[in-house]
Amino acid sequence: MRKRIFAGLLLSLVFCSAACASEWTSYFRVGWSAVTGYVSDKWHSITGGKSEPVSSDETLPKEIASQWDGLTDSLNDALTLRDKQETLPSSSWLPFTEDKQSNSRKINKLLDNALAILVKGDAGKIRSDASRLRDEIAKQRLELDDLRNKRITAPETSKLFWRLTKAKADEKIAALQEEIQVSEEKLRAVNSQLTDALKEIGLELDEQQTEILLNSVTGDDLLQNTVVFANVKAVVGKLEELSQNDTNSLEITRRYTGMYLVLNDLLIHTQEELIRKIDREYKPQLNVIMNEAESLRRDAITKSRQRAYTDAQRAAFATNAEANEMTIRVAKLYVDLLNSQRAGTVSSVKSLTLNRDLAENTYRTVRSSGELRGLIHSGLKVFDAVGALSMPELKVFESGIMRAEFEEINRRLKK
C-alpha cells in the first residue's frame, strides 16, 4: 500500500514539474516578447518612426527586389528537390517514405511560393484591383436587386424604426445606385491604368481590349502570365549579371543555371495550367450553354408557329428564339477566342519546352560560365518571342447586345 502511495506521489511530482516547466517556459516567452516590444518601441521613439530604407535594385521591379531572398530560396530549394527526384522510387507504400509523388508536391509548393512573388508588380497590383472592383460591383448589383424585391412587400409607413418601408427602400436603392456608379468609374480608371502598365511590359492593348480581356473568363490567367513573363525576364537578366561576378566557380555557375532551369519549369507550368482550364472547364461549359440555347431556340420556334397560342404569346416565343440565337452566336465567338488563346499557349509551351531542354542539358553539363551566358541570352530571346503568343486577338463587339450576352456567358462560366 505504501508503495502505491509513493508511486502516486512520484507521478504527481513528475506531472507537476512538467506543468511548472511549461508555465515557466511560457512566462519567459511572454517576458522576452515584452522586452523585444519595449526595445522596438524605444528605437521607434529615438528614430522618430523612421526605419532603415529597404535596399532596391534598379534593374528589378521593386516588389521583386524586396523579396529577392525569398524568391531565390524557393528556386534553390526546388532545384535541390528536382535533383533528388531522379533517385526516388515512383511510389512507396511505407509510411514517412518519400517517393516521386510526394517530392513533386513539395516542388509544386515551392514553385507556388515563387509564383506568388513573380505575379507582383504594377500590372499585377492593378490587375488585382480590377478583379476586386468587379467582384464588388457584382455584389452591389445583387444587393440592389434584393432591395427592389423587398420594396414590393414593404409597408408605406411603420412605427417600428427598424422596419424597412418603401421610403427607406427608395433611399437605400438611390444610395446603392450611386455607389455602383462610383465603383464603375473606379473600374474604368483602373482599366486605363492597367492598359498603361501592360504597355510598359510590352503588351499593346487599347482600353476597350483591356476591358474585354478583364471581363473574359481567362482574363486573369492571361494577365497573370503576362506579368510573370515580364518579371521572369527581369530575374533572368539579374541572374546573368550575378553569374559574371565569379566566372571561375563551377558551383556558382551550377547554381544560377539551375535557378534558370526552375524558372523555365515555372513558366511551362503556368501555361499548361491555362490549357487545362480551357480544355476541362471552359469549353465543356460553353458546349452546355450552346446546347441549352439551341434546345430553347428550337422549342420557341416550334411554339411561335402554333395557333393554340395568342399573337402576343407567339411574338414572345419568336423574341425568345432570337435571344437564344444571339447566345449561340456569342458562345461560338467565345469558343473561337478560347481556341485562338489555346493555340498561342500551346505554341508558347513548345518553345519553352525546347528552351527548358537546353537549360537542363547545360545544367547537367556545366562546363563553363560562357555556356551559361549564351544560354541566358538565347533564353531571353525565346521569352521575347513567346511572351505574347498566348494573347488572342481581342475584337470589339458589334453591338451592346452582344457585349451584354458576352458578360452573361462569363457570369455563367465563373459560377
NUBA-317297 format. One record per residue (C-alpha): residue in three letters; x, y, z. Coordinates in pm, whole numbers, plus 50000, padded with zeros to 5 digits. Example, Ala and Ser with C-alpha at 12.3 -4.5 7.8 and 13.67 -1.06 7.14 Angstrom:
! NUBA-317297
ALA512304955050780 SER513674989450714 
! end
This chain:
! NUBA-317297
MET500005000050000 ARG502825023650091 LYS504495015849758 ARG501335025849572 ILE501075058549765 PHE504745065849700 ALA504305058349327 GLY501275081049316 LEU503165109449484 LEU506085104349246 LEU503835106248939 SER502145137249079 LEU505555153249126 VAL506575144748768 PHE503375159448621 CYS503635189748846 SER507225195248735 ALA506215192948370 ALA503365217448424 CYS505615241248618 ALA508265239048348 SER505655246548086 GLU504405275948291 TRP507925289848340 THR508735284747971 SER505565303347881 TYR506495330848128 PHE509915335747973 ARG508415335847622 VAL505985363247722 GLY508735381547908 TRP511115380847611 SER508315392347379 ALA507665421547612 VAL511385430247618 THR511675429747238 GLY508495450247213 TYR509875475647461 VAL513185478247272 SER511325481946942 ASP509135509647084 LYS512155527747228 TRP514025525646897 HIS510935538646720 SER510785568946954 ILE514505576046917 THR514475574446537 GLY511235593346506 GLY509505563846341 LYS511995562046054 SER513085527045964 GLU516105517345763 PRO515425520345390 VAL514895487445210 SER517645482044954 SER516445481744597 ASP517805472344260 GLU517035494443963 THR517235465143721 LEU514425446843902 PRO510815456443977 LYS510785469444336 GLU508395442144452 ILE510765415344321 ALA513865432444462 SER512295434944809 GLN511585397244811 TRP514685385844625 ASP515895363544911 GLY512535345744938 LEU512365340844561 THR515885326944522 ASP515455304744831 SER512315289444678 LEU514075284144344 ASN517155268444505 ASP515065245544727 ALA513005234944425 LEU516255227844239 THR517515206044524 LEU514295185844523 ARG514415183944143 ASP517865167644165 LYS516535143944429 GLN513595133344211 GLU515675110143992 THR516795088144280 LEU513365083544441 PRO511015054144373 SER507875060844169 SER505725052744470 SER506125037644816 TRP503655020645048 LEU505865026245353 PRO504745054745581 PHE507015085445604 THR508975073345300 GLU509485098045018 ASP508665089444659 LYS508375108544333 GLN504765118644404 SER505425133344749 ASN508575150444621 SER506665165544327 ARG504125180144568 LYS506945197144758 ILE508385210944434 ASN504985224344327 LYS504545241444664 LEU507905258744625 LEU507015269044269 ASP503745283244401 ASN505745303444655 ALA507935316944376 LEU504905323944159 ALA503275343644441 ILE506265367244426 LEU506535368144046 VAL502905379143995 LYS503645411544178 GLY504445444944020 ASP502455474643895 ALA500475454743639 GLY499905426443886 LYS498625450144156 ILE496335468643915 ARG495015435143786 SER494125425644145 ASP492445459344199 ALA490365454543884 SER489345419543992 ARG488355432144337 LEU486275460544189 ARG484465436843950 ASP483555414244243 GLU482435444344445 ILE480185456944164 ALA478645422444122 LYS477805421344496 GLN476365456544485 ARG474105447344193 LEU472835416544378 GLU472165437944685 LEU470295463044467 ASP468155435444320 ASP467405422544670 LEU466295457244784 ARG463995461244485 ASN462345428144571 LYS461945437244939 ARG460415470744844 ILE457475452844683 THR456195439645019 ALA457475468545232 PRO454755489745406 GLU454285526545328 THR454905535745695 SER455805517646017 LYS456105526946384 LEU458985502346416 PHE462145522146335 TRP463995491346210 ARG461275481045968 LEU462045486745600 THR459445509745444 LYS459075518945080 ALA460605553245150 LYS463625537745326 ALA463975512645046 ASP463955540844789 GLU466695559044983 LYS468845527745004 ILE468275519844636 ALA469315555144534 ALA472415553744757 LEU473395519444624 GLN472955530944263 GLU475365559544335 GLU477845535044492 ILE477665512944184 GLN478265543043960 VAL481305553144168 SER482655517344159 GLU482195515643781 GLU484055548843739 LYS486885535043956 LEU486965503543742 ARG487245523943421 ALA490145543443576 VAL491835510943681 ASN491375496643331 SER493125527343191 GLN495985523443441 LEU496285486543354 THR496455494542981 ASP499405517843051 ALA501095492443282 LEU500765464743023 LYS502345487042757 GLU505355491342985 ILE505905453542984 GLY505405450242608 LEU501685442242569 GLU499945467142339 LEU496175468542404 ASP493715497242387 GLU491295503442676 GLN488395485342508 GLN490545454342451 THR491775455942812 GLU488175457242934 ILE487185427342718 LEU490215408342848 LEU489335416143209 ASN485735405243152 SER486675372442986 VAL486825340943195 THR490535335643118 GLY491475372443151 ASP493055369143495 ASP495135339243383 LEU496365357143071 LEU497275388843256 GLN498965369043533 ASN501055350143277 THR501995382843107 VAL503145397943437 VAL505045366243530 PHE506805365743191 ALA507945401643236 ASN509195395343590 VAL510955362943496 LYS512795381443220 ALA513975407043476 VAL515025379643719 VAL516905360343448 GLY518705392243348 LYS519775396743709 LEU520945360543730 GLU523055366443420 GLU524595396943583 LEU525305378943911 SER526825348943732 GLN529545371343586 ASN530895381043929 ASP532825348443968 THR533385330943637 ASN535795305343784 SER533375288244022 LEU531545258343877 GLU529305257244185 ILE528135293144127 THR527585285443759 ARG525605254243853 ARG523505274444098 TYR522455301343852 THR521965276743567 GLY519755256243799 MET517625286243903 TYR517215294943537 LEU516095259043472 VAL513485260643752 LEU512155293743616 ASN511585276343283 ASP509665248943467 LEU507545275443637 LEU506655292743308 ILE505715259643146 HIS503555251043448 THR501585283643427 GLN500975279243054 GLU499945242743088 GLU497535251743367 LEU495785276343135 ILE495475249542864 ARG494005225743122 LYS491375251243227 ILE490385257942867 ASP490075220842781 ARG488495207543101 GLU486475236643234 TYR485615265042999 LYS484995247442665 PRO482805219842816 GLN480765246642997 LEU480375266142673 ASN479105234742499 VAL476475230742773 ILE475395267142728 MET475155263442347 ASN473225230542367 GLU470765245442612 ALA470305276642399 GLU469805255642084 SER467165234142256 LEU465325265142379 ARG465595281542035 ARG464015251641860 ASP461255249142120 ALA460505286342091 ILE460375284941707 THR458015255041717 LYS455635271841961 SER455775305341782 ARG454075287941487 GLN451315270941683 ARG447855286341659 ALA446975274842011 TYR448905304742144 THR447785340842112 ASP449525365141877 ALA451275381342173 GLN452495347642302 ARG453735336941960 ALA455585370041927 ALA457185364342270 PHE458305329442164 ALA459815344441847 THR461675370142059 ASN462975342142283 ALA464195323241976 GLU466145354141861 ALA467645358442209 ASN468845322442214 GLU470225326441862 MET472265355841992 THR473505334642284 ILE474675307742039 ARG476435333341819 VAL478295349042112 ALA479165314842259 LYS480665304341923 LEU482725336541918 TYR483825327942271 VAL484895293242157 ASP486915309441875 LEU488535332242133 LEU489475302742355 ASN490755282442058 SER492945311441947 GLN494185315542301 ARG494855278442339 ALA496785276442010 GLY499025305142116 THR499575289742458 VAL500435255642309 SER502955272842081 SER504435290342385 VAL504745257442573 LYS506555241242278 SER509095269442259 LEU509545270042637 THR509965232242649 LEU512735233442388 ASN514395261242586 ARG513985241442910 ASP515595210642749 LEU518645231442660 ALA518725246143011 GLU518555211543167 ASN521305198042945 THR523515228043027 TYR522745224743398 ARG523855188443390 THR526945196543191 VAL528075229443350 ARG531285231843151 SER531935269043167 SER530355302043259 GLY530475311142891 GLU527885284542822 LEU525625299643089 ARG525895334242938 GLY524995321142592 LEU522175300442737 ILE520585330242916 HIS520915352842612 SER519165327242393 GLY516535322242662 LEU515715359042681 LYS515155358842304 VAL512745329442346 PHE510855348442620 ASP510555378442389 ALA509225356242111 VAL506665336442312 GLY505645361942573 ALA502645374842378 LEU501785343842174 SER499025332542409 MET497225365842385 PRO494305362042142 GLU493055388641903 LEU490545408642106 LYS487815421541876 VAL485465449341985 PHE481805438641996 GLU479485447941711 SER476685458741943 GLY475755464642305 ILE473525433842295 MET476485411542202 ARG478545427242479 ALA475775421142736 GLU475445385042619 PHE479215380442646 GLU479125392843006 GLU476215369543086 ILE478135339542947 ASN481125349943158 ARG478925350843465 ARG477705315443397 LEU481235302443328 LYS482555316943654 LYS479865300543871 
! end
